[in-house]
């Protein structure tokens, strides 16, 4: 349908508000993306700028209003659903967690409501594993929902990023998950370690010879030496003329992803992994997974948008229709490749 001015009806504003990035989409009544916004107003930036919890609530509402003002003005009363670190204890409002094991459909019944000017924003809770091996995720849960929409449920979903998530599933029921700080370690090493003094050039998402060399080195020596010792080979190989400085970043990426994947596959019962991430990481992780003997299914881009739409439908915020097509949606995350 369209409004009287001939513009498509807007049914939902969907927010993925992460630590470093604010992303928003305007969706129509079929879940199709009408417009999108992206800025560097991440949760960390907004919360540090605001200071106190009371000031944070105002600051987050201001950023939301500024970024989405044309949509809010053109479509008064449109529902708003937000996922990500905006629901953390240093975000807009603490949205709590859904404890696993749990059905993903339960997320819709635990939304936290916050006022934002003339609008009301619904924040999705994160997932939490309790007990002797606790873990948390916030933001990836909607990507999981989007990854499973219209697909046969895999037993394992891998969401690479700053903090990669290995999620174990039984249908749409999350039975557990594990976090690996691969992307964050990569950033720290290439910014603050002695390796940063050697590395030249900016790495891309391609599967390079240096990346594959890192995978091979980790596979051959990882158990014997361990990752801390292997990382130092990025320095010694340069000093010995065995590795070009311009290849250090790709080599380190191979070591880190190789370690993560090798350990992750040990808890993947059937060797089948659904890979849910952006092109900047998908090719490298797929190479590592297939090298480890896994069968890989790459989830179409736009899992975050599809997941937000599904949660909104389950919560009764939008009509319960089929999931939106992945084609017009942007990548699920835009973290740099580790």
N, C-alpha and C positions, 0 to 999 in steps of 0.2 A: 504494500500500500504506500501511498504518498500523501503528504499533507496538502492543504489548499493551495500552497504556493508551488506545488509540483515537486517538492523535495521529498526524498524517502523518509519514512517514519524512523525515528531513532528509538530503540528499545532498551539499550543498555550502554552505560559508560563502564568499561572494564579497565581496571588499573593493575599493573604489575609494578609495585613500588619496591625496588630493591635497595641494597646498601649503597650503591654508587649511581643508580640510574632510575629515573622516573619514566615509565612508559604507559601510555593510555590509548585505548581504541574506542571509537564510537561505532556501535553495532546496530544494524537494523533488526526488524522483527524476524528475520530468517537467520540471524547471527552473522551476516556478512559485514565485513569491515567497510565502513563509510569514510572514515577519516582516522588519523593516528597522530600522536604527539610523542616526542621523546626529548628528554632534557637531562642535564647532569645534576638535577636536584634530588640526589639520592638521599636515603634516610640518614646516613652518617652526616652529610653536609647540613641538612635541615636541622637535625637534632643538636649538633654542635653549635650552630648559629643561634639556636633558640635558648639553650641552657636549661632552665627549669621545666618540669613536666607540664605546668600550666601554660608556660610560654610555648612549649612544643605543640600543644593542641592547636593553638592559634596559628603557629608557623606552618604546620602541615595543612590546615584548612586554607591558609592564604596561598600556598603553592598550588594546591589542587584547584582553587578558584581561578588563579591566574592562568594556569596551563589549559584548563578546560572551559574558560569563560565563554567562547563562542558557542560551544555545544550546550552549555547550561542556559545561555540566553535564548538560543534557538529552539530548545526542547525542554521547557520548564517541567520539572517533576520527573525527568528520566531517572530510572534507578541507577545506582552506582555500586559496583562490587569491586573490592580491592583485595589483592593478595600480596604477599611478600613481607619484607622486614618492616613495613609500616605498621604491622601488627605485633611487633616485638616490644620488649619493655623499654626500649629507647626510641620507639616510633610514635605514630599518631595516637594509638590506644592499644593496650595489650590485649590481644585477641585469644590468648590461651592456646591450648593444644588438644588434639584428639589423640588419646593413647592407643597405640597399636598392641595387639592386632585389632584391626577395625576395618569396616567397609568404607570405601571412599565416599559413598553416598551419604554417610553420616555428617560430612563436613557442612552440608547445607543447613543442618539443624542447629549449628553452633556459631552462627555469625554474630559478630559484635557490631553494634550500631553506634555510629558517632554522628553528631550534627556537623554540617558544614555550610553555613549561611542558609540559603533557601533549600539546600539539598540534605539528604540523609545518605551516609556512606556505610555500606555493609562490609566488614572485614572478615576474611576467611581465616580460620584457625590454622596453625601448623600441625605437624604430626610429631609425636614423641614416643620413643621407646624407653621404657623404665626398667628397673631391676638392676642386675649386676653389670650390664653393658648398656648404659643409657646413651641416647642419641636424640637429636632433634633435626627437624627440617622446617623451613618456612618459605613458601613460594613455590617450591618444587611439587607440592601436593597438587596444585592445579595443573601443572604440566603432566603429572601422572594421570589425572582424570582425562586430560586431552589426549594423552598417548593411548589410552584404552578405548576411547570413543570410536565405535564402529570397527574395532579390531578384535581378533581373538586374543584373549588375555595371555601374555607371556608370563613365565615364572620369574623372570628377572628383567628389570628396567634399569638402565644406566643413564644417569643424567650428568654429563660432564660439565665442569665449570670451576669457579673459584674453589668451591667445596663440592666435589663430585659425590653423587648419591648412588649407591647400589641398593636397589629396592627389591625385596622378595615378596612375591604376590601369589595368592591363591584366587584366581579369577580377579574380581575387583576388591578383594580383601588384602590389605597390606599386613603381612605377617612379621615383617622386620625390615631394617635397613641399616646400612653402614655408610659413614661419611669419610671421604679421603680429601685432605687439604692440598691436593695436587696443584691446582691452579694458583693458590696463594703461595705455596712453596716456590713455584716457578717464578712468580713475580718478585719475591724476596731475593732469591738467588741472583736473578738477572738485574736487580737494582742495587742491592746492598752487600753482596758477598764479593770475595776476591775474584770470582768468575766474571762479575760485571766489568772488571777492568780489562778482561781479555776479549769479551764478546763485542763484535762490531756488526752493524747492520740490524735491520728489523726483521724478525722471522715472520713468515706468512703461514697460512693454513696447510700448505702443500706437504705431502709425504715425501720428504727429501732423502737423499742418501745418508746424510748425517743423522737424521731422525731414525732411519732404519738401523744405522750403526749403533745408536743408543739402545734401541730395542734389543739388538743382538747381544750387546755387551751385558745388559741387565739379565737377559735370559741365561747367558752362559755363566755369569759370575755373581748374580744377585744373592743366591743362597750362601755362597762361599764367603763373599766379602761384605755384603750388606750395602744399602743405598749410600750412607755417609761416605764410605770409602770409594764407591764408584763415582760419586759426584766429583771427587778430587781429580779423577782421570781426565775431566774436561780441561783442567789446567795443565797436567803433566803431558797430555797428548799434544797440546799446543806448543809447549816448551820443547818437545822432542820433534816437532815438525810433522806430527802424524795427523793433526787436525788444524784446519784453517780457523783463525779468529772469527770469521764470518759464519762459521758452521757451529760455533759453541752453543748458541741458543737452541738450535734444532737437536743437537746431540743431547743436551740436558733435558729437553722435552721428551726425547725417546727414553732416557733413563727413568724419568719420573712416571710417565704414562705406562711404561713397561712394568714397573714395580706395582703400580696400582692395579693394572689389569691382571697380572699374574696372580696376585693375592685374591682379587675379586672373583676370578674364575674358580678358585678352590671351593667357593660356597655357592656356585651356580650348578644345580643338580643335573640339568639336562643339557648344559652347554649352549643354550639358546638365550640370546640377549637382545632385547629391544633397545636400540640406541636413540636417545632423545636429546638432541642438542643442535646447535647452529653449525653451518658449514665450516666455521673457523676451528671447530674441534672434531667434527664428525669423522672426517677422512682419517685423521691420525688415530683416533680411538678404534675405528673400524679396522685399520691395518694391524693394530696391536691385538685386538680381539681375535681376528682371523688367524694371526700368527700363533695365538694361543690355542687354536683349535675350536673356537666358538663359531656358532652359526648366528649371523647378525641380521636383524631386521631394523632398518633405519626408519624411525617415525617421521612422517611428513612434518615440515616446518609449521609453526603456528600452534603448537600444543598448548601454550599458555592461554591463547585466545579461546581455543575450543574448550579447554578446561573451565575457564571462567564462565563461559556461556552455559556449560552443563551444570555447574554449581548454581548459577543464577536460576536456571530452569527448575532444578530440584528444590530450590528455596521459594519458588513461586514468584520470583521477581520478573521473569519473562515467560512467554508462552513456551510450553514443553513441546518443542519441535526437534527435528533432527539436528545434529551438530553442524556447525558451519563448515563450509569447504576450507581445506587448508591452503588453497591456492593464494588468496589475497592476503593472508596473514603474514606478518613479519616473523623472523626467527624467535624461538622461545627464549633465548638469552643472547647477550652480545658480549660475553666475557672474552678477553684475549686468549688466544690459543696457548695452552701450557706446553 
